[in-house]
Structure formats: structure tokens, C-alpha cells
């Protein structure tokens, strides 16, 4: 499992496919995005370790979220997206 802060670029995917081919290994990659527009806002305190799936992405909130009527200071969840797994020596998109 290989996680990257931000997205993988095409040349990085190609390099990983060369490693997969050279060493005959399986690999899973997931983009980990910390800067985006999505926020969890709540009327009351939310529990730790909550997550939700919206579209193809999963949003994680690994810490408690206190009530905040202001956007300022509201924790941003971590977005996991673009999961790729090994298939026939190539990295192909799969679902989270």
C-alpha cells in the first residue's frame, strides 16, 4: 500500500509500473488530499474517527469535531481518492 500526500502524476505511475514489472509485486496506491473545500459542520460534537463516502472519494475525520458556527477553525477531513491496484503489471483504477 502506497499513500501519497496529493495526487500521483502520470510519470510517477509509469515509474511505479516499472517497479511492479521488475520485481513482480502487487501494489495499491491511494491519493491522500488534505486541502480541499469539503468540511464537516455539526450542531453538536461529532465523534472521533468518522468517515463518509461522497461519489468516489472517502472523507476521514480522525479527530473530534467540536461545534463551531464559524467556518474558521473548523477541521478539514482527509480525502482519500483515486485508488489504483495492480492488474496485469499495470496500475488500474479501483473503488475505495
N, C-alpha and C positions, 0 to 999 in steps of 0.2 A: 504494500500500500504506500503510495507516494502522494503526500499532500503538498500543495504549493500555495503560498500567500499570493493571491491573484490568479490570473489565468495562465495556462500553458500556451506558449507561442508555437506556431507551426514547425519552426526549426528545432524546438525542444522536443516536440512529439516525434519528429523524424529521428533525432538522436536517441531517444528512448527506444524506438522501434529497432534501431541498430543494436542496442544493448540486449533487447529481448531476443533478437535473432542470433547474436553472437554467443550468448550464454544459455539459450534455450530456457528462459524463465517466463513465468507469468507475472503480470503487473496490473495493478489498478491505480489509476490517478484520479484525484478529485481536486477541483479548484476551490480554494478557501478564500472568500472575499469578505473583508472587514469594512470596506467603505461602499455603502450603497444608500438608497433612500428609505428603505423599509425600517419601521420601528414597531415595537410592541408598546402600546399605550393601554393603561387599565384604570378602572375606577378604584381598584383595591390592589393590594400587594399580590403579585404573581409568584408562584413557587419557583424554586431553582430547577434547572435542567428541563425546561420546557422546550418543545420544538413544534414546528408546523411545516407542512409542505404546501407550497403555493406554486402551481404549474409544475415545472420540472425541478425546482430548487427546494432545498430544505433549509429552514432557518432555525438556528440553535440559540438559546439564551442560557448560557452556563452559570449565570449568577442571578440572584434575586432581583426583582424589579419593584422598587417602591412606587407608590402612587405619585404621579407628577402631572400637574395640569399644564406644565410648560414643556415644550419640546426640548428646550435647553437642558442638558444634563441627563436626558433620557438615554439609557444604554441602547446601543445598536446591536442587534443579534448578529451572529456569524452566519454568512450564507455559504452553503455547500452547493456546488453546481458542476455540471459537465463531468460526470463520472465516465471514465473510459476504462475498459478491461481488455485483456489480451485475447485475440481471436485470430488464429492462423498467422501468428507473428506480427500482427498489427494491433494498434490500439483503436478500438471502436467504441462509440458512444453507447452507454447503457443507462438504465434508470437508477436513481438513488434509492 
